[in-house]
Amino acid sequence: MKRLMQWLGFVVLITFTGCQSQPVHEVMLPPAPKAKPPIVEVMEEDAPPGASLRAVTWQEIPPDVFRDEMLHTWAEALKQSALYYQRIPADQEFQFGSLRINAARMREISRELADLAASGDAEALERALKERYRLYRSVGGNSKGNILVTGYFEPLLYGSTTPSKRYFYPIYRRPPELVNAGSGNGYRVVKGKRVPYYTRAEIDDPFIRKPPPKAPDPKAQAKGKTGKKKPANPAPPAGALAGRGLELVWVDNAIDAFFLHIQGSGRVKMEDGRILRIGFDGANGQPYKAVGQILIDEGEIPHQEMTMPRLRRWLEEHPLQQRRLFFADRSYVFFHELKGDAVGNINVPLTKDRSIATDHRLFPRGAPGILSTTLPNMDADGKTVTGWRQDVRFVVNQDTGGAIRGPGRVDLFFGFGELMEYQAGVMKQNGSRLYFIAPRPGVS
């Protein structure tokens, strides 16, 4: 990810010697191309106080980012963003520091950068970016650009369309009475008044609901008996959405179901062998609380050891604590069936290693960017970290998440599969940097 050789034209004088002097012939070569002037950064006025992005120079970016041999995957992600900008009103604006750019222009730059990236000409891409585009860095969680980068992936679950003792945990569709499901401010209307939507505990309490009862004994029925003993205490009520036909699928693992809400999309292998792909379709608007942070605060898992694989292992070892911890998180995600790949909050397919999730309230949706962080080196088993390496790559802002709040948080999409869970699950890289790319003012 080549330098052009500069060549000079010479005037060649050819003379022939002999008894008699010969005329002099001039052979003119094509004129040399003009040397390209150096790129000089001109800083525009910075963003006002409180903005999430600050204009910076390209000198902050390591040159390795332009030597990326997989630029075609960035091109694919950019094409998806162009489709997003095409679907929304052309005059809808996106803010980069003090600069505001409408959707029509964002569509143009997404296509332009996609073409450059797909061409494989790294030098042309580098020059176009430095001449025609500005760089904006996130202020980060400490106003000095510090970013915490985590990872997410598309998990595999096992499920059925009907509940049973094995498939006991429901994944719900979005209920029709939920208003503003995608805005983070979901509510319902009761007697003409807005009220907060149900919490996780109110929606889904499979830990207090009993599995479906066994079929009655035919012999007992013939004798006028049901074959059931009267329970000592009445069964507690089911969750707020139970029995309404909103169950999209039933899965066999409570931890997998809970983690699905964190990831936002997944694949479910059904009993008949087919794969059901499901994705985010709104949330209840209640606040998110990180279960891992609770265990850190309680001294159960040291902060430096907290990863998703470590959290999963703790939950498996402490099944009686699952209900308490899960319901401490009041947020709840609803899902729908997907016909294609996993999609983000701008409703386009996510691209492995390119799509990122950020706080959609602070950063421009669909925008191209650059992420500088460290990534794990994995052992041959794909589950053991052997070290960490510096990495800088082009990304696209195509998703969000309940845990991704503020200018100091980024989630990188690692793709699908068990091994991706291990790679994504160990990511909690502080000291990273996030940049966004926008056209220079006045450059068309």
Secondary structure in CASP SS format (residue, H / E / C, confidence):
PFRMAT SS
TARGET T0000
AUTHOR 0000-0000-0000
METHOD secondary structure of the structure
MODEL  1
M C 1.00
K C 1.00
R C 1.00
L C 1.00
M C 1.00
Q C 1.00
W C 1.00
L C 1.00
G C 1.00
F C 1.00
V E 1.00
V E 1.00
L E 1.00
I E 1.00
T C 1.00
F C 1.00
T C 1.00
G C 1.00
C C 1.00
Q C 1.00
S C 1.00
Q C 1.00
P C 1.00
V C 1.00
H E 1.00
E E 1.00
V E 1.00
M E 1.00
L C 1.00
P C 1.00
P C 1.00
A C 1.00
P C 1.00
K C 1.00
A C 1.00
K C 1.00
P C 1.00
P C 1.00
I C 1.00
V C 1.00
E C 1.00
V C 1.00
M C 1.00
E C 1.00
E C 1.00
D C 1.00
A C 1.00
P C 1.00
P C 1.00
G C 1.00
A C 1.00
S C 1.00
L E 1.00
R E 1.00
A E 1.00
V E 1.00
T C 1.00
W H 1.00
Q H 1.00
E H 1.00
I C 1.00
P C 1.00
P H 1.00
D H 1.00
V H 1.00
F H 1.00
R H 1.00
D C 1.00
E C 1.00
M C 1.00
L H 1.00
H H 1.00
T H 1.00
W H 1.00
A H 1.00
E H 1.00
A H 1.00
L H 1.00
K H 1.00
Q H 1.00
S H 1.00
A H 1.00
L H 1.00
Y H 1.00
Y H 1.00
Q H 1.00
R H 1.00
I C 1.00
P C 1.00
A C 1.00
D C 1.00
Q C 1.00
E E 1.00
F E 1.00
Q E 1.00
F E 1.00
G C 1.00
S C 1.00
L E 1.00
R E 1.00
I E 1.00
N E 1.00
A H 1.00
A H 1.00
R H 1.00
M H 1.00
R H 1.00
E H 1.00
I H 1.00
S H 1.00
R H 1.00
E H 1.00
L H 1.00
A H 1.00
D H 1.00
L H 1.00
A H 1.00
A H 1.00
S H 1.00
G C 1.00
D C 1.00
A H 1.00
E H 1.00
A H 1.00
L H 1.00
E H 1.00
R H 1.00
A H 1.00
L H 1.00
K H 1.00
E H 1.00
R H 1.00
Y E 1.00
R E 1.00
L E 1.00
Y E 1.00
R E 1.00
S E 1.00
V C 1.00
G C 1.00
G C 1.00
N C 1.00
S C 1.00
K C 1.00
G C 1.00
N C 1.00
I E 1.00
L E 1.00
V E 1.00
T E 1.00
G E 1.00
Y E 1.00
F E 1.00
E E 1.00
P C 1.00
L E 1.00
L E 1.00
Y E 1.00
G E 1.00
S E 1.00
T C 1.00
T C 1.00
P C 1.00
S C 1.00
K C 1.00
R C 1.00
Y C 1.00
F C 1.00
Y E 1.00
P E 1.00
I E 1.00
Y E 1.00
R C 1.00
R C 1.00
P C 1.00
P C 1.00
E C 1.00
L C 1.00
V E 1.00
N C 1.00
A C 1.00
G C 1.00
S C 1.00
G C 1.00
N C 1.00
G C 1.00
Y E 1.00
R E 1.00
V E 1.00
V E 1.00
K C 1.00
G C 1.00
K E 1.00
R E 1.00
V E 1.00
P E 1.00
Y C 1.00
Y C 1.00
T C 1.00
R H 1.00
A H 1.00
E H 1.00
I H 1.00
D C 1.00
D C 1.00
P C 1.00
F C 1.00
I C 1.00
R C 1.00
K C 1.00
P C 1.00
P C 1.00
P C 1.00
K C 1.00
A C 1.00
P C 1.00
D C 1.00
P H 1.00
K H 1.00
A H 1.00
Q H 1.00
A H 1.00
K C 1.00
G C 1.00
K C 1.00
T C 1.00
G C 1.00
K C 1.00
K C 1.00
K C 1.00
P C 1.00
A C 1.00
N C 1.00
P C 1.00
A C 1.00
P C 1.00
P C 1.00
A C 1.00
G C 1.00
A C 1.00
L C 1.00
A C 1.00
G C 1.00
R C 1.00
G C 1.00
L C 1.00
E E 1.00
L E 1.00
V E 1.00
W E 1.00
V E 1.00
D C 1.00
N C 1.00
A H 1.00
I H 1.00
D H 1.00
A H 1.00
F H 1.00
F H 1.00
L H 1.00
H H 1.00
I H 1.00
Q H 1.00
G C 1.00
S E 1.00
G E 1.00
R E 1.00
V E 1.00
K E 1.00
M E 1.00
E C 1.00
D C 1.00
G C 1.00
R C 1.00
I E 1.00
L E 1.00
R E 1.00
I E 1.00
G E 1.00
F E 1.00
D E 1.00
G E 1.00
A E 1.00
N C 1.00
G C 1.00
Q C 1.00
P C 1.00
Y C 1.00
K C 1.00
A C 1.00
V H 1.00
G H 1.00
Q H 1.00
I H 1.00
L H 1.00
I H 1.00
D H 1.00
E C 1.00
G C 1.00
E C 1.00
I C 1.00
P C 1.00
H H 1.00
Q H 1.00
E H 1.00
M C 1.00
T C 1.00
M H 1.00
P H 1.00
R H 1.00
L H 1.00
R H 1.00
R H 1.00
W H 1.00
L H 1.00
E H 1.00
E H 1.00
H C 1.00
P H 1.00
L H 1.00
Q H 1.00
Q H 1.00
R H 1.00
R H 1.00
L H 1.00
F H 1.00
F H 1.00
A H 1.00
D C 1.00
R C 1.00
S C 1.00
Y C 1.00
V E 1.00
F E 1.00
F E 1.00
H E 1.00
E E 1.00
L E 1.00
K C 1.00
G C 1.00
D C 1.00
A C 1.00
V E 1.00
G C 1.00
N C 1.00
I C 1.00
N C 1.00
V C 1.00
P E 1.00
L C 1.00
T C 1.00
K C 1.00
D C 1.00
R C 1.00
S E 1.00
I E 1.00
A E 1.00
T C 1.00
D C 1.00
H C 1.00
R C 1.00
L C 1.00
F C 1.00
P C 1.00
R C 1.00
G C 1.00
A C 1.00
P E 1.00
G E 1.00
I E 1.00
L E 1.00
S E 1.00
T E 1.00
T E 1.00
L E 1.00
P E 1.00
N E 1.00
M E 1.00
D C 1.00
A C 1.00
D C 1.00
G C 1.00
K C 1.00
T C 1.00
V E 1.00
T E 1.00
G E 1.00
W E 1.00
R E 1.00
Q E 1.00
D E 1.00
V E 1.00
R E 1.00
F E 1.00
V E 1.00
V E 1.00
N E 1.00
Q E 1.00
D E 1.00
T C 1.00
G C 1.00
G C 1.00
A C 1.00
I C 1.00
R C 1.00
G C 1.00
P C 1.00
G C 1.00
R E 1.00
V E 1.00
D E 1.00
L E 1.00
F E 1.00
F E 1.00
G E 1.00
F E 1.00
G C 1.00
E H 1.00
L H 1.00
M H 1.00
E H 1.00
Y H 1.00
Q H 1.00
A H 1.00
G H 1.00
V C 1.00
M C 1.00
K E 1.00
Q E 1.00
N E 1.00
G E 1.00
S E 1.00
R E 1.00
L E 1.00
Y E 1.00
F E 1.00
I E 1.00
A E 1.00
P E 1.00
R C 1.00
P C 1.00
G C 1.00
V C 1.00
S C 1.00
END
